[in-house]
């Protein structure tokens, strides 16, 4: 909670709250380690939803859940979505649920008013991106590179192509870029390519794993947030 509130205090516009899972196929070593530690400590999906409820009582900023499909399936799609809405979640990301297998969960999320965010990668064909943009809600998550989460940068030309196609398909749908973004200069570069939001995860999780306190996390988020707002209308 202390780290989560530090992110909000530092200027994060949206906070993503992860549900730890034993096989996080989209995540790199940093978030894998964090998830393993959380599971070893006994963290469960209901505990994460309880944290969301506590955060909701302390902020009006959007809270987006990120979790893999197995725990959602195990709990039951309807039950999970209703519990997430009751807790105060504003969105859901399920990175290992393919578009063609997610119709049931999408229908439940739509009915309950919980945006289900779809992910698009540099390898996504244009027609597939069109389908993803029709199916997504809240925003489209642009995965900036092939591989897993973590630092190391991204290919600007690939991100630019996804942004260009996204604007052609639906100019009103917000586009947010994540994976490989950890520094203020990378945030500025992504924003310059036209994305509406930039997602930073591993860099902040790494700080927490290293034992950094809330003030250090707050300062890191402040730097990232300022970089994201440079050159934009206030």
Beta strands, then each sheet from edge to edge (+ up, - down):
strand 1: 14-18
strand 2: 62-66
strand 3: 91-93
strand 4: 115-120
strand 5: 140-143
strand 6: 175-178
strand 7: 197-199
sheet 1: 1+ 2+ 3+ 4+ 5+ 6+ 7+
end
